[in-house]
Amino acid sequence: MNYWLMKSEPDVYSIADLKLDKISIWDGVRNYQARNFMREMSSGDLVFFYHSNTKIPGIVGLMRVVESNIPDPTQFDINSEYYDAKSLLDAPRWQTVKVEFVEEFAKLISLDELKEKFSADEILVVRKGNRLSVMPISEGAAQKILKMR
């Protein structure tokens, strides 16, 4: 099993939304490095849900990958802001994963707390200027985060 961190703005899609939906596709990622990380995900991997672009950003819960390497349907939807005219049905440029709700943490683990406990070499989210929405988390860092909840 691998560990990951995925960001979403809570006014776009929050941990509460995932809790209600139970299972959701994680669509709309349009950064090649983030996409490549998603291509590495496997069913059973655990993912930290991170609320970004909010007053206090941080990790708010946990989800699990239930299906991987799914063509992102928004790339083919001409009405979607994530439409990609260069992407073909038989050769999609963008993949995604399906995730399921596991747990909402009792308290948010803020970015400031993460910066206190981890170096930029340990988890990418604390690196200054890092804007990736999907990133790997080492097992050691994941275990430390799980103890912080």
N, C-alpha and C positions, 0 to 999 in steps of 0.2 A: 504494500500500500504506500502511496505517496501522499504528500500534503501540499496544499495550495492555498493561496489567498486570492480572492476575487472581489473587486470593488464594484459598488453600485451606489448611485446617488439615491438617498432614501425617498426623495419625491418622485423618482422614476420607477424604482423597484426596491422595496425594503425587505428586511427580514420578516416583518409582519405580513407582507404580501406573500412571501414564500411559505410562511406558516399556514396561511389560509389556503394557498394553492396546493400545498403538500409536495408537488413535483412541478418543475418548470424548466423550459429550455432557456439557456443563457445566451441570448442572441445579441447582435449588434456590435460585437467586438470587431474593430477595424484597424488594428495595429498588428503588423506582421509578427513581431516578437511575441505579443500576447497570444495571437492565433497559434503560433508554433508551440507555445506552452500548452494551449488547450489540446493540440494534437497529441501531446504526450500523456494526457490524462487517460485513466482507465476506470472502468466500473469498480466501485468500492473505495476509490481515493476520497480522502476527507478534505474539505475546503472551508477555510475561514471566510465568513461573510463580513465584508468591511464596508461600512457606510462612509462614503467620500463626499467632498464638496458640501459639507455641513458645518455648523458652528463648532462641534467637537467631533472630528472624524475618528473612527476606530473600528475595532472588531466587535461585532454585535452577536455573532452566533456561528453555528457550524452547519454545514450541509455535506451531502455525499453525492458523488458522481454515480448515476445509475445507468447512463448510456453515454458513449463517447463517439467522436468522429462522425457527427451528424452534420450534413450540409446545412448551413444557416439559411433558413427560408427567407429571411429579410433581404438577402442579396438578389433574389429574383423578383421581389415585389416592387414594381415601378413606383408605387405610391409610398414606399418606405424611405425614410431618411437614410437607411443603410443599403439602399439599392446599389448594385454594382453592375453596370452595363457590360463590363468585360468578363463577368462570371457566367459560365455556361452550365446548363443542367448536367451535362456529362463530364464537366471539368470544373466543379465549384472551386472558387478561390478561398472561401471562408467556411470554416467548420466551427461547430459549437458542441456543447455537452448538455445533457439533461441532468438536473440536480434534484435531490430531494431534501426537504427540511429534516434536520437532526435535532437541533437545539438552539434556543435563543438564550444567550447568556444573561444572568441576573443583573450584571452591570457591564457597561461598555468598557472595553479595554482601549483607552484612548491612544492616539498617535504619540502623545507626549509620554505616556507610560511605556509604550513600545520603545521609544527613543532612549529612555532611561535604562531599560533592561537589555537592549540589543544594539549591536553595531550594524553599520550598513553592510558589512560583509556577512552578517548572520541572517538578516532579512531585508530584502530590497525595499520594502515599503518605507523604511526609515531613511533611505538614501535621499539626500537633498536633490530636488528636481525630478525625482522619479515619478512618472505619470502613468506607468503601466497599470492596466486594470486587471491583469492576470499575472501571477508570479508563483514560482515554487517556494516552498518552505521546507527546510531540512527537518528531519525527524526530531533532532535535538531541540530545535527552536519550537517546533510544534508542541512537544511535550511541555516546554516551559510556558508557552501560551496557554495550554490547557490547564495548567496549575494556577494561572492568574485569574481564571474565570470565577 
